Amino acid sequence: MAQFESLIWTIPVILVLVSIGSCNACGRAEYRIGDECCPMCSPGNRVYKHCTEFTSTNCVPCVDSTFLDEPNSLIKCKVCTNCDPDLGLMVKQSCRPSSDTVCGTLEGFYCLDPTKDGCRAAQRHSSCKPGQYINHTGTTSTDSVCADCPGKTYSDGSFTVCQPHTE
């Protein structure tokens, strides 16, 4: 019985060691396909053919408004962002194979959803009403701020200073 108990404890330990031994991690700039560690494609390129035991990864450039901005193992490039003018956006930097489009705001708009270099969503600056003046003009990152004109002054909503009424 003692030999049998020893065998029970030995087998799981051996299985664990075998399992750990077969788990070789790939390097930082590599990815795993089956038993192979393949070199990643550089930014601006995608995998055309994965590596084999005898060949390296075959990479091709991103084309037709697509990009990849990091070393990768992807077989498809990402579609470039569209800077929609109807949403208050314009192209600040065009898409390249190794970087996405960077959008900026159109004149009269401010950014609601900033990114590292640009903007994902914009909104038109607020308009002041008659009887209000533009206290702070809107920028690409802030909305306009309106304030009420004090007594005996007026504004049609487009002034930056209220005008006195004529008497």
TORPA-4810 file (N, C-alpha, C, O; in nm, 3 decimals):
<nodes>
NODE_1_0.082_-0.119_0.000_0.000_0.000_0.000_0.086_0.125_0.000_0.053_0.223_-0.066_M
NODE_2_0.198_0.123_0.075_0.287_0.239_0.080_0.345_0.267_-0.057_0.358_0.383_-0.095_A
NODE_3_0.379_0.162_-0.133_0.432_0.184_-0.268_0.325_0.247_-0.357_0.355_0.335_-0.438_Q
NODE_4_0.202_0.204_-0.343_0.092_0.255_-0.423_0.069_0.404_-0.394_0.049_0.482_-0.487_F
NODE_5_0.072_0.443_-0.264_0.055_0.584_-0.227_0.168_0.668_-0.283_0.145_0.780_-0.328_E
NODE_6_0.288_0.618_-0.282_0.403_0.689_-0.337_0.384_0.711_-0.487_0.417_0.818_-0.538_S
NODE_7_0.331_0.614_-0.555_0.307_0.624_-0.698_0.202_0.731_-0.729_0.216_0.806_-0.825_L
NODE_8_0.098_0.738_-0.649_-0.008_0.838_-0.668_0.050_0.979_-0.657_0.013_1.067_-0.735_I
NODE_9_0.139_1.001_-0.564_0.196_1.135_-0.545_0.301_1.166_-0.650_0.323_1.283_-0.682_W
NODE_10_0.365_1.066_-0.703_0.471_1.087_-0.801_0.413_1.126_-0.937_0.466_1.216_-1.002_T
NODE_11_0.312_1.063_-0.979_0.255_1.087_-1.112_0.211_1.232_-1.131_0.249_1.292_-1.232_I
NODE_12_0.132_1.291_-1.042_0.092_1.431_-1.065_0.213_1.526_-1.073_0.212_1.620_-1.153_P
NODE_13_0.313_1.502_-0.993_0.431_1.587_-0.995_0.500_1.576_-1.131_0.542_1.678_-1.187_V
NODE_14_0.513_1.458_-1.183_0.574_1.438_-1.314_0.492_1.508_-1.421_0.550_1.573_-1.508_I
NODE_15_0.362_1.496_-1.419_0.275_1.560_-1.518_0.290_1.712_-1.513_0.294_1.778_-1.617_L
NODE_16_0.299_1.766_-1.394_0.316_1.910_-1.380_0.449_1.953_-1.441_0.454_2.053_-1.513_V
NODE_17_0.555_1.881_-1.414_0.686_1.916_-1.467_0.689_1.906_-1.619_0.748_1.991_-1.686_L
NODE_18_0.626_1.804_-1.675_0.620_1.789_-1.820_0.542_1.905_-1.879_0.582_1.962_-1.981_V
NODE_19_0.432_1.941_-1.817_0.349_2.052_-1.865_0.425_2.184_-1.862_0.418_2.261_-1.957_S
NODE_20_0.497_2.209_-1.755_0.574_2.334_-1.744_0.687_2.336_-1.847_0.714_2.440_-1.906_I
NODE_21_0.752_2.220_-1.867_0.863_2.213_-1.961_0.823_2.244_-2.104_0.905_2.295_-2.180_G
NODE_22_0.699_2.215_-2.144_0.658_2.236_-2.282_0.602_2.377_-2.306_0.565_2.409_-2.419_S
NODE_23_0.597_2.459_-2.205_0.538_2.591_-2.218_0.648_2.696_-2.236_0.678_2.773_-2.145_C
NODE_24_0.708_2.699_-2.355_0.813_2.797_-2.383_0.748_2.926_-2.430_0.670_2.926_-2.526_N
NODE_25_0.780_3.034_-2.365_0.724_3.164_-2.404_0.802_3.218_-2.523_0.922_3.197_-2.535_A
NODE_26_0.732_3.288_-2.610_0.797_3.354_-2.723_0.859_3.485_-2.675_0.821_3.538_-2.570_C
NODE_27_0.953_3.536_-2.753_1.017_3.663_-2.719_0.921_3.780_-2.734_0.808_3.763_-2.780_G
NODE_28_0.966_3.899_-2.696_0.884_4.019_-2.698_0.831_4.054_-2.836_0.715_4.095_-2.848_R
NODE_29_0.910_4.040_-2.938_0.870_4.078_-3.074_0.830_3.954_-3.155_0.843_3.952_-3.277_A
NODE_30_0.780_3.851_-3.083_0.737_3.728_-3.148_0.595_3.692_-3.106_0.544_3.742_-3.005_E
NODE_31_0.532_3.606_-3.185_0.401_3.552_-3.152_0.400_3.403_-3.184_0.477_3.356_-3.267_Y
NODE_32_0.311_3.330_-3.116_0.309_3.185_-3.130_0.206_3.143_-3.234_0.092_3.188_-3.235_R
NODE_33_0.252_3.053_-3.324_0.164_2.982_-3.418_0.201_2.835_-3.404_0.309_2.794_-3.445_I
NODE_34_0.110_2.756_-3.347_0.140_2.615_-3.321_0.260_2.605_-3.228_0.257_2.657_-3.117_G
NODE_35_0.366_2.536_-3.273_0.487_2.520_-3.192_0.593_2.624_-3.226_0.701_2.623_-3.168_D
NODE_36_0.563_2.715_-3.319_0.662_2.812_-3.366_0.645_2.949_-3.300_0.533_2.993_-3.275_E
NODE_37_0.756_3.014_-3.272_0.757_3.155_-3.230_0.796_3.235_-3.354_0.910_3.232_-3.399_C
NODE_38_0.699_3.307_-3.408_0.721_3.382_-3.533_0.755_3.528_-3.502_0.702_3.585_-3.406_C
NODE_39_0.844_3.589_-3.583_0.869_3.732_-3.565_0.746_3.814_-3.604_0.680_3.783_-3.704_P
NODE_40_0.715_3.917_-3.526_0.602_4.004_-3.557_0.634_4.092_-3.677_0.751_4.113_-3.711_M
NODE_41_0.529_4.142_-3.742_0.546_4.239_-3.849_0.564_4.377_-3.787_0.510_4.404_-3.680_C
NODE_42_0.639_4.463_-3.852_0.663_4.598_-3.800_0.540_4.685_-3.825_0.456_4.651_-3.908_S
NODE_43_0.528_4.799_-3.753_0.416_4.889_-3.776_0.406_4.925_-3.925_0.508_4.945_-3.992_P
NODE_44_0.283_4.934_-3.975_0.261_4.964_-4.116_0.252_4.839_-4.202_0.228_4.848_-4.322_G
NODE_45_0.273_4.723_-4.141_0.270_4.596_-4.213_0.183_4.496_-4.140_0.162_4.504_-4.019_N
NODE_46_0.131_4.399_-4.218_0.049_4.291_-4.162_0.107_4.158_-4.206_0.190_4.151_-4.297_R
NODE_47_0.063_4.051_-4.139_0.109_3.917_-4.174_0.042_3.872_-4.304_-0.081_3.874_-4.316_V
NODE_48_0.124_3.833_-4.400_0.073_3.773_-4.524_0.078_3.621_-4.509_-0.014_3.551_-4.551_Y
NODE_49_0.187_3.571_-4.449_0.204_3.428_-4.425_0.279_3.411_-4.293_0.385_3.470_-4.272_K
NODE_50_0.223_3.328_-4.204_0.289_3.300_-4.077_0.417_3.220_-4.102_0.431_3.153_-4.204_H
NODE_51_0.509_3.230_-4.009_0.636_3.157_-4.022_0.613_3.006_-4.010_0.509_2.961_-3.962_C
NODE_52_0.710_2.933_-4.054_0.711_2.787_-4.035_0.846_2.752_-3.974_0.927_2.840_-3.943_T
NODE_53_0.870_2.626_-3.958_0.999_2.580_-3.905_1.112_2.625_-3.997_1.226_2.642_-3.953_E
NODE_54_1.081_2.644_-4.127_1.185_2.673_-4.226_1.181_2.815_-4.283_1.277_2.857_-4.347_F
NODE_55_1.073_2.889_-4.260_1.061_3.024_-4.318_1.022_3.125_-4.211_0.961_3.091_-4.110_T
NODE_56_1.057_3.248_-4.235_1.021_3.357_-4.144_0.881_3.408_-4.177_0.824_3.370_-4.280_S
NODE_57_0.826_3.492_-4.092_0.696_3.555_-4.119_0.708_3.639_-4.246_0.807_3.710_-4.265_T
NODE_58_0.607_3.631_-4.331_0.604_3.710_-4.453_0.506_3.825_-4.429_0.387_3.801_-4.409_N
NODE_59_0.555_3.950_-4.431_0.473_4.067_-4.402_0.453_4.151_-4.529_0.540_4.154_-4.616_C
NODE_60_0.337_4.218_-4.538_0.309_4.308_-4.650_0.256_4.439_-4.593_0.197_4.441_-4.485_V
NODE_61_0.276_4.551_-4.666_0.230_4.682_-4.616_0.078_4.694_-4.611_0.007_4.630_-4.688_P
NODE_62_0.031_4.776_-4.520_-0.111_4.813_-4.515_-0.139_4.907_-4.633_-0.057_4.994_-4.663_C
NODE_63_-0.253_4.890_-4.699_-0.289_4.971_-4.815_-0.434_5.016_-4.805_-0.507_4.971_-4.716_V
NODE_64_-0.476_5.104_-4.895_-0.616_5.145_-4.910_-0.679_5.194_-4.779_-0.777_5.137_-4.732_D
NODE_65_-0.622_5.300_-4.722_-0.678_5.362_-4.601_-0.686_5.265_-4.483_-0.785_5.262_-4.410_S
NODE_66_-0.580_5.186_-4.465_-0.568_5.099_-4.349_-0.432_5.123_-4.284_-0.341_5.178_-4.345_T
NODE_67_-0.420_5.080_-4.158_-0.296_5.104_-4.083_-0.279_5.001_-3.973_-0.375_4.934_-3.934_F
NODE_68_-0.157_4.987_-3.923_-0.125_4.916_-3.800_-0.012_4.995_-3.735_0.094_5.014_-3.794_L
NODE_69_-0.035_5.041_-3.613_0.060_5.132_-3.548_0.151_5.066_-3.444_0.221_5.136_-3.371_D
NODE_70_0.149_4.934_-3.437_0.235_4.861_-3.343_0.287_4.735_-3.409_0.228_4.686_-3.505_E
NODE_71_0.400_4.680_-3.358_0.441_4.548_-3.405_0.325_4.451_-3.383_0.257_4.459_-3.280_P
NODE_72_0.301_4.359_-3.477_0.178_4.281_-3.469_0.190_4.144_-3.535_0.287_4.113_-3.604_N
NODE_73_0.085_4.063_-3.510_0.070_3.931_-3.571_-0.064_3.923_-3.644_-0.117_3.814_-3.664_S
NODE_74_-0.117_4.038_-3.685_-0.249_4.044_-3.746_-0.245_4.016_-3.895_-0.148_4.051_-3.963_L
NODE_75_-0.352_3.953_-3.945_-0.359_3.925_-4.089_-0.438_4.033_-4.164_-0.443_4.032_-4.287_I
NODE_76_-0.500_4.125_-4.089_-0.571_4.237_-4.151_-0.529_4.367_-4.083_-0.509_4.370_-3.962_K
NODE_77_-0.516_4.473_-4.162_-0.487_4.605_-4.108_-0.617_4.669_-4.059_-0.725_4.629_-4.103_C
NODE_78_-0.607_4.766_-3.969_-0.725_4.838_-3.918_-0.765_4.946_-4.018_-0.679_5.003_-4.086_K
NODE_79_-0.894_4.973_-4.027_-0.945_5.077_-4.117_-0.919_5.213_-4.053_-0.941_5.232_-3.933_V
NODE_80_-0.871_5.308_-4.135_-0.842_5.443_-4.086_-0.969_5.514_-4.041_-1.076_5.493_-4.097_C
NODE_81_-0.955_5.599_-3.940_-1.065_5.679_-3.889_-1.108_5.782_-3.993_-1.025_5.838_-4.065_T
NODE_82_-1.239_5.805_-4.000_-1.295_5.907_-4.088_-1.328_6.030_-4.004_-1.403_6.020_-3.907_N
NODE_83_-1.273_6.145_-4.041_-1.303_6.270_-3.970_-1.424_6.334_-4.038_-1.411_6.405_-4.138_C
NODE_84_-1.542_6.308_-3.984_-1.667_6.350_-4.047_-1.696_6.499_-4.022_-1.716_6.538_-3.908_D
NODE_85_-1.698_6.582_-4.129_-1.727_6.724_-4.112_-1.867_6.749_-4.054_-1.890_6.850_-3.987_P
NODE_86_-1.961_6.657_-4.080_-2.096_6.672_-4.023_-2.095_6.658_-3.871_-2.190_6.698_-3.804_D
NODE_87_-1.987_6.601_-3.817_-1.972_6.588_-3.672_-1.874_6.690_-3.616_-1.828_6.678_-3.503_L
NODE_88_-1.841_6.792_-3.699_-1.752_6.899_-3.654_-1.605_6.864_-3.658_-1.523_6.930_-3.593_G
NODE_89_-1.569_6.761_-3.735_-1.430_6.716_-3.739_-1.367_6.741_-3.875_-1.435_6.746_-3.978_L
NODE_90_-1.235_6.757_-3.874_-1.156_6.772_-3.998_-1.027_6.693_-3.982_-0.987_6.661_-3.870_M
NODE_91_-0.962_6.663_-4.092_-0.836_6.588_-4.088_-0.725_6.683_-4.043_-0.697_6.784_-4.107_V
NODE_92_-0.663_6.647_-3.933_-0.547_6.721_-3.881_-0.418_6.657_-3.933_-0.322_6.726_-3.966_K
NODE_93_-0.419_6.522_-3.940_-0.306_6.446_-3.995_-0.362_6.326_-4.069_-0.437_6.246_-4.012_Q
NODE_94_-0.326_6.313_-4.194_-0.379_6.204_-4.277_-0.330_6.068_-4.228_-0.224_6.055_-4.166_S
NODE_95_-0.410_5.967_-4.258_-0.376_5.829_-4.224_-0.254_5.786_-4.306_-0.241_5.819_-4.424_C
NODE_96_-0.165_5.711_-4.240_-0.049_5.652_-4.306_-0.049_5.503_-4.270_-0.118_5.463_-4.176_R
NODE_97_0.025_5.421_-4.342_0.025_5.278_-4.309_0.060_5.247_-4.163_0.015_5.147_-4.109_P
NODE_98_0.141_5.334_-4.100_0.182_5.307_-3.962_0.114_5.397_-3.858_0.150_5.392_-3.740_S
NODE_99_0.016_5.478_-3.900_-0.056_5.562_-3.803_-0.196_5.597_-3.853_-0.217_5.621_-3.972_S
NODE_100_-0.290_5.601_-3.760_-0.428_5.633_-3.792_-0.442_5.782_-3.823_-0.354_5.862_-3.791_D
NODE_101_-0.553_5.818_-3.884_-0.588_5.958_-3.908_-0.600_6.028_-3.773_-0.649_5.970_-3.676_T
NODE_102_-0.556_6.153_-3.767_-0.577_6.234_-3.648_-0.677_6.342_-3.687_-0.655_6.418_-3.781_V
NODE_103_-0.789_6.348_-3.614_-0.893_6.446_-3.641_-0.877_6.568_-3.550_-0.834_6.556_-3.435_C
NODE_104_-0.912_6.683_-3.603_-0.919_6.807_-3.526_-1.060_6.863_-3.538_-1.145_6.803_-3.605_G
NODE_105_-1.085_6.975_-3.474_-1.219_7.034_-3.477_-1.228_7.141_-3.585_-1.131_7.213_-3.612_T
NODE_106_-1.343_7.151_-3.646_-1.370_7.258_-3.742_-1.387_7.390_-3.668_-1.412_7.392_-3.548_L
NODE_107_-1.372_7.500_-3.741_-1.396_7.634_-3.685_-1.538_7.638_-3.629_-1.632_7.593_-3.695_E
NODE_108_-1.554_7.692_-3.508_-1.687_7.701_-3.446_-1.726_7.580_-3.365_-1.839_7.572_-3.316_G
NODE_109_-1.633_7.482_-3.349_-1.661_7.360_-3.273_-1.556_7.343_-3.164_-1.446_7.398_-3.172_F
NODE_110_-1.592_7.266_-3.061_-1.495_7.229_-2.957_-1.500_7.079_-2.935_-1.602_7.015_-2.961_Y
NODE_111_-1.390_7.024_-2.888_-1.374_6.880_-2.875_-1.443_6.827_-2.749_-1.422_6.878_-2.639_C
NODE_112_-1.527_6.725_-2.767_-1.594_6.658_-2.655_-1.518_6.533_-2.610_-1.526_6.494_-2.493_L
NODE_113_-1.444_6.472_-2.703_-1.376_6.346_-2.674_-1.231_6.353_-2.725_-1.200_6.300_-2.832_D
NODE_114_-1.142_6.419_-2.648_-1.004_6.434_-2.694_-0.927_6.303_-2.692_-0.952_6.214_-2.610_P
NODE_115_-0.831_6.292_-2.786_-0.738_6.180_-2.790_-0.600_6.237_-2.760_-0.585_6.356_-2.732_T
NODE_116_-0.499_6.151_-2.767_-0.361_6.196_-2.739_-0.323_6.313_-2.830_-0.265_6.411_-2.785_K
NODE_117_-0.355_6.301_-2.960_-0.313_6.403_-3.056_-0.428_6.482_-3.118_-0.404_6.584_-3.182_D
NODE_118_-0.550_6.436_-3.101_-0.662_6.501_-3.171_-0.793_6.489_-3.098_-0.801_6.508_-2.977_G
NODE_119_-0.898_6.456_-3.175_-1.033_6.457_-3.122_-1.117_6.350_-3.191_-1.104_6.328_-3.312_C
NODE_120_-1.204_6.282_-3.114_-1.294_6.181_-3.169_-1.436_6.233_-3.191_-1.508_6.182_-3.277_R
NODE_121_-1.478_6.335_-3.114_-1.614_6.389_-3.126_-1.611_6.537_-3.089_-1.543_6.578_-2.996_A
NODE_122_-1.688_6.616_-3.164_-1.691_6.761_-3.142_-1.835_6.810_-3.137_-1.927_6.742_-3.180_A
NODE_123_-1.851_6.929_-3.085_-1.983_6.992_-3.078_-1.969_7.140_-3.112_-1.867_7.202_-3.082_Q
NODE_124_-2.072_7.195_-3.176_-2.071_7.336_-3.213_-2.071_7.421_-3.087_-2.137_7.387_-2.988_R
NODE_125_-1.998_7.534_-3.091_-1.998_7.627_-2.977_-2.139_7.676_-2.951_-2.217_7.694_-3.044_H
NODE_126_-2.172_7.697_-2.825_-2.303_7.751_-2.788_-2.318_7.892_-2.843_-2.221_7.967_-2.852_S
NODE_127_-2.441_7.927_-2.879_-2.472_8.063_-2.925_-2.537_8.138_-2.810_-2.621_8.083_-2.739_S
NODE_128_-2.498_8.263_-2.793_-2.560_8.345_-2.689_-2.692_8.402_-2.742_-2.706_8.427_-2.862_C
NODE_129_-2.786_8.422_-2.653_-2.918_8.475_-2.688_-2.914_8.627_-2.684_-2.826_8.685_-2.621_K
NODE_130_-3.009_8.692_-2.750_-3.020_8.838_-2.734_-3.033_8.872_-2.585_-3.105_8.806_-2.510_P
NODE_131_-2.962_8.977_-2.544_-2.959_9.014_-2.402_-2.839_8.952_-2.331_-2.815_8.979_-2.214_G
NODE_132_-2.764_8.869_-2.402_-2.642_8.808_-2.347_-2.524_8.846_-2.435_-2.540_8.877_-2.554_Q
NODE_133_-2.405_8.845_-2.377_-2.283_8.869_-2.453_-2.191_8.748_-2.437_-2.210_8.666_-2.348_Y
NODE_134_-2.091_8.739_-2.525_-1.995_8.629_-2.519_-1.889_8.665_-2.415_-1.800_8.745_-2.442_I
NODE_135_-1.900_8.604_-2.298_-1.809_8.633_-2.187_-1.673_8.567_-2.213_-1.569_8.627_-2.184_N
NODE_136_-1.674_8.444_-2.266_-1.552_8.374_-2.304_-1.576_8.310_-2.440_-1.668_8.230_-2.456_H
NODE_137_-1.494_8.346_-2.536_-1.506_8.288_-2.669_-1.463_8.142_-2.664_-1.364_8.107_-2.599_T
NODE_138_-1.538_8.056_-2.734_-1.506_7.914_-2.737_-1.373_7.888_-2.806_-1.332_7.963_-2.895_G
NODE_139_-1.306_7.783_-2.765_-1.180_7.740_-2.826_-1.201_7.600_-2.883_-1.313_7.550_-2.885_T
NODE_140_-1.093_7.537_-2.930_-1.105_7.400_-2.981_-1.131_7.300_-2.868_-1.173_7.187_-2.894_T
NODE_141_-1.107_7.342_-2.743_-1.128_7.249_-2.631_-1.234_7.296_-2.530_-1.268_7.221_-2.439_S
NODE_142_-1.286_7.419_-2.545_-1.387_7.468_-2.451_-1.503_7.533_-2.526_-1.485_7.586_-2.636_T
NODE_143_-1.620_7.528_-2.466_-1.739_7.590_-2.524_-1.739_7.739_-2.494_-1.669_7.786_-2.404_D
NODE_144_-1.817_7.812_-2.570_-1.837_7.955_-2.543_-1.912_7.969_-2.411_-1.989_7.881_-2.373_S
NODE_145_-1.887_8.080_-2.341_-1.958_8.108_-2.216_-2.033_8.239_-2.234_-1.973_8.343_-2.265_V
NODE_146_-2.163_8.234_-2.212_-2.248_8.353_-2.226_-2.276_8.411_-2.088_-2.274_8.341_-1.987_C
NODE_147_-2.301_8.542_-2.086_-2.340_8.608_-1.961_-2.447_8.712_-1.996_-2.450_8.763_-2.108_A
NODE_148_-2.534_8.742_-1.900_-2.640_8.841_-1.922_-2.583_8.982_-1.918_-2.494_9.013_-1.839_D
NODE_149_-2.636_9.066_-2.006_-2.595_9.207_-2.005_-2.653_9.275_-1.881_-2.768_9.249_-1.844_C
NODE_150_-2.575_9.362_-1.816_-2.629_9.435_-1.701_-2.731_9.540_-1.747_-2.744_9.566_-1.867_P
NODE_151_-2.804_9.598_-1.653_-2.909_9.698_-1.683_-2.859_9.811_-1.771_-2.742_9.851_-1.762_G
NODE_152_-2.946_9.863_-1.857_-2.921_9.975_-1.949_-2.817_9.942_-2.056_-2.760_10.032_-2.117_K
NODE_153_-2.790_9.809_-2.079_-2.701_9.767_-2.188_-2.771_9.656_-2.266_-2.868_9.596_-2.220_T
NODE_154_-2.719_9.629_-2.384_-2.781_9.526_-2.467_-2.675_9.454_-2.552_-2.562_9.501_-2.566_Y
NODE_155_-2.715_9.341_-2.608_-2.635_9.265_-2.704_-2.731_9.179_-2.783_-2.832_9.133_-2.730_S
NODE_156_-2.700_9.158_-2.909_-2.783_9.069_-2.991_-2.738_8.923_-2.976_-2.791_8.835_-3.044_D
NODE_157_-2.640_8.897_-2.888_-2.589_8.762_-2.864_-2.456_8.737_-2.933_-2.390_8.636_-2.906_G
NODE_158_-2.415_8.830_-3.022_-2.289_8.810_-3.093_-2.179_8.903_-3.044_-2.065_8.894_-3.090_S
NODE_159_-2.211_8.992_-2.950_-2.113_9.088_-2.899_-2.030_9.026_-2.788_-2.076_8.937_-2.715_F
NODE_160_-1.904_9.075_-2.776_-1.821_9.032_-2.664_-1.828_9.131_-2.548_-1.776_9.107_-2.440_T
NODE_161_-1.894_9.244_-2.575_-1.916_9.346_-2.472_-2.058_9.401_-2.495_-2.097_9.423_-2.609_V
NODE_162_-2.133_9.421_-2.390_-2.268_9.477_-2.403_-2.256_9.626_-2.437_-2.166_9.694_-2.388_C
NODE_163_-2.347_9.675_-2.518_-2.349_9.814_-2.561_-2.452_9.892_-2.478_-2.557_9.839_-2.443_Q
NODE_164_-2.420_10.018_-2.447_-2.518_10.097_-2.370_-2.637_10.135_-2.460_-2.621_10.161_-2.579_P
NODE_165_-2.755_10.139_-2.399_-2.874_10.187_-2.472_-2.858_10.336_-2.495_-2.801_10.407_-2.412_H
NODE_166_-2.909_10.385_-2.609_-2.909_10.529_-2.631_-3.027_10.588_-2.558_-3.134_10.527_-2.553_T
NODE_167_-3.010_10.705_-2.502_-3.119_10.767_-2.425_-3.179_10.879_-2.503_-3.273_10.944_-2.455_E
</nodes>
